[in-house]
Amino acid sequence: MSKGNDIVVFISSRNSTCGECKQELGRRAWITLDRKKNALCLNCADLDHLVFLPSGDAALTRRSRKYSGLSAVVVKWSSARKRYERQGLLVENEALELAEKECATDEEARKLARARAAARRAELDQEYIRSFASRVREIYAYCPTGRENLIAEHACRKYSGRVGRSAAAKALDEEAVRLAVAAHVRHAETNYDELLLKGIERWDAREKVYPKVSRTLDRWKYGESQD
């Protein structure tokens, strides 16, 4: 769901179920809404590759948003104030890293960057990520070196909606791993995000990039030469 020009992600206050994949998300899930007001998990909404930047540092937020091709505002309902309150942004990791470098011009800014980096590291279950990355490499033996770690880190972040947090993914099910790799390919190897920014509907954009995603998955799995 977008508000003005913003995509809005809600931290739900009640039990939620994704209207697309039907996964039970529980309470405090991170969801967005489709045009019919159905909840979508971040994976189905194609926002699962973004990282969370909490509110509190105006300069870092402004720069991260400027550099991020795709971003979303995160809000949570306040029972006391009877309104949604902004919690932060979801932005591209590369944009956040660039913004942090620009903000690190004095000691205080560097302290903030280190604290946020530590918080992001704490968010990751390192043992599970290593297992997930090994499974990616096992199935997709020809994917670029190091890419399995990037895919695992994005897929396995602890807030709700990531494909890597599902029961199937935790069991290292091949189909769950394929979905995580396909999501990465869609965002990293095609112009999918550009199509979304142009206002093209999600499924239409997916259809446009599907051939390239499929070829890339085959090449990473079987070692086929690029067309």
C-alpha positions in Angstrom: 0.0 0.0 0.0 1.3 3.5 -0.8 0.4 6.8 1.0 1.0 9.6 -1.5 4.3 8.5 -3.1 5.3 6.3 -0.2 5.0 2.6 0.1 3.8 1.9 3.7 4.7 -1.2 5.8 2.6 -1.8 8.9 3.8 -3.5 12.1 0.5 -5.3 12.7 -1.1 -5.3 16.2 -3.2 -8.5 15.6 -2.7 -11.9 14.0 -2.1 -11.6 10.3 -2.2 -14.0 7.4 -0.6 -13.2 4.0 -3.4 -13.0 1.4 -1.0 -14.3 -1.3 1.1 -17.1 0.2 -1.4 -17.8 3.0 1.4 -18.0 5.6 0.4 -17.3 9.2 2.4 -14.3 10.2 1.3 -14.0 13.8 1.2 -10.7 15.7 3.6 -7.8 15.1 4.2 -9.0 11.6 5.6 -6.6 9.0 3.0 -6.3 6.3 1.8 -4.1 3.5 -1.7 -4.0 1.9 -2.8 -4.7 -1.6 -5.5 -2.7 -3.4 -8.2 -4.9 -1.8 -6.7 -4.2 1.7 -5.4 -7.8 2.0 -2.3 -8.2 4.0 0.9 -9.2 2.2 4.1 -10.4 3.8 7.3 -8.6 2.8 8.3 -11.5 0.6 5.1 -11.5 -1.4 5.2 -7.6 -1.6 8.8 -7.8 -3.0 10.2 -5.7 -0.2 12.1 -8.5 1.5 15.5 -7.4 0.1 15.3 -4.0 2.0 16.8 -3.4 5.4 15.3 -1.5 8.3 16.6 1.9 9.3 14.9 3.1 12.6 13.8 6.7 13.0 16.0 9.0 15.0 18.8 10.2 12.7 17.3 12.8 10.3 20.5 13.1 8.2 21.0 9.4 7.8 17.3 8.9 7.0 17.3 11.6 4.4 20.5 10.4 2.7 19.4 6.7 2.8 16.1 7.6 1.2 17.9 9.7 -1.5 20.2 6.9 -2.5 17.6 4.0 -2.3 15.8 3.3 -5.5 13.1 1.5 -3.6 12.0 2.4 -0.1 9.1 2.0 2.3 7.9 3.9 5.4 7.3 1.6 8.5 4.5 2.6 10.8 2.9 1.1 14.0 -0.5 1.8 15.6 -0.3 3.8 18.8 -3.2 2.9 21.1 -2.4 5.9 23.3 -2.5 8.4 20.5 -5.0 6.6 18.3 -2.9 7.0 15.2 -0.1 5.3 13.2 3.3 6.5 14.1 6.4 6.3 12.0 9.0 3.8 13.1 11.6 4.2 10.3 12.3 3.2 6.7 13.0 0.1 4.7 15.8 1.0 2.3 18.3 -0.8 0.1 21.4 -1.9 2.0 23.8 -0.3 -0.4 22.0 3.0 0.0 22.2 2.8 3.8 25.9 2.0 3.7 26.6 5.0 1.4 24.6 7.2 3.7 26.4 6.0 6.7 29.8 6.8 5.1 28.6 10.3 4.3 27.3 10.8 7.8 30.6 9.5 9.4 32.3 12.9 9.2 32.6 13.4 13.0 32.9 11.1 16.0 29.3 11.2 16.9 28.2 10.1 13.5 30.7 7.3 13.5 29.3 6.1 16.9 25.8 6.0 15.4 27.0 4.1 12.4 28.8 1.5 14.5 25.7 1.1 16.8 23.5 0.5 13.8 25.9 -2.0 12.2 26.1 -3.9 15.5 22.3 -3.9 15.7 22.0 -5.4 12.2 24.6 -8.0 13.0 22.7 -8.9 16.2 19.5 -9.3 14.1 21.1 -12.2 12.2 21.1 -15.8 13.4 24.6 -16.6 12.2 24.4 -20.3 12.5 21.2 -20.5 10.6 22.5 -18.1 7.9 25.6 -20.3 7.4 23.3 -23.4 7.0 21.0 -21.5 4.6 24.0 -20.2 2.6 25.5 -23.7 2.3 22.2 -25.0 1.1 22.1 -22.2 -1.6 25.6 -23.2 -2.7 24.7 -26.9 -2.7 21.6 -26.3 -5.0 23.1 -23.4 -7.1 26.7 -24.5 -7.4 27.4 -22.0 -10.2 26.1 -18.8 -8.6 28.7 -16.1 -8.2 31.1 -16.5 -5.4 29.8 -15.0 -2.1 26.3 -14.5 -3.5 25.0 -17.4 -1.3 25.9 -15.4 1.8 24.2 -12.3 0.6 21.0 -14.3 -0.3 21.0 -16.0 3.1 21.5 -12.7 5.0 18.5 -11.1 3.2 16.3 -14.2 3.4 16.9 -14.9 7.1 16.5 -11.6 8.8 14.4 -12.0 11.9 11.4 -9.7 11.4 8.3 -11.3 9.9 7.8 -11.7 6.1 11.2 -13.0 5.0 11.0 -16.2 2.9 13.9 -17.5 5.0 11.9 -17.3 8.2 9.2 -19.9 7.1 9.2 -23.4 8.5 10.1 -24.8 5.1 13.1 -22.5 4.8 14.2 -23.4 8.3 14.1 -27.0 7.2 16.3 -26.0 4.2 13.5 -27.1 1.8 14.7 -26.8 -1.8 11.6 -24.9 -3.0 12.0 -22.4 -0.1 15.6 -21.9 -1.1 14.6 -21.5 -4.7 12.2 -18.7 -3.8 14.9 -16.9 -1.9 17.4 -17.2 -4.7 14.7 -16.1 -7.3 13.8 -13.1 -5.2 17.5 -12.1 -5.1 17.9 -12.6 -8.9 14.7 -10.6 -9.5 16.1 -7.6 -7.6 19.8 -7.9 -8.3 20.0 -9.2 -11.9 17.0 -7.6 -13.7 15.3 -4.2 -14.0 12.4 -5.3 -11.8 12.8 -2.5 -9.3 12.8 0.1 -12.1 9.6 -1.3 -13.4 8.0 -1.0 -10.0 9.1 2.6 -9.7 7.5 3.3 -13.1 4.2 2.2 -11.6 4.0 -1.2 -13.3 1.9 -3.6 -11.3 3.9 -6.2 -9.4 2.7 -9.3 -11.3 3.1 -7.5 -14.6 6.7 -6.6 -13.7 7.4 -10.2 -12.5 6.1 -11.5 -15.8 8.4 -9.1 -17.8 11.5 -10.3 -15.9 10.5 -13.9 -15.5 12.5 -15.2 -18.6 15.7 -13.6 -17.3 15.1 -14.9 -13.8 14.5 -18.4 -15.1 17.6 -18.4 -17.3 19.7 -17.1 -14.4 18.4 -19.8 -12.0 19.2 -22.5 -14.6 22.7 -21.1 -15.2 23.4 -20.9 -11.5 22.1 -24.5 -11.0 23.4 -26.3 -14.0 26.3 -24.1 -15.2 24.7 -23.3 -18.6 26.3 -20.6 -20.6 24.5 -17.2 -20.6 22.3 -16.6 -23.7 
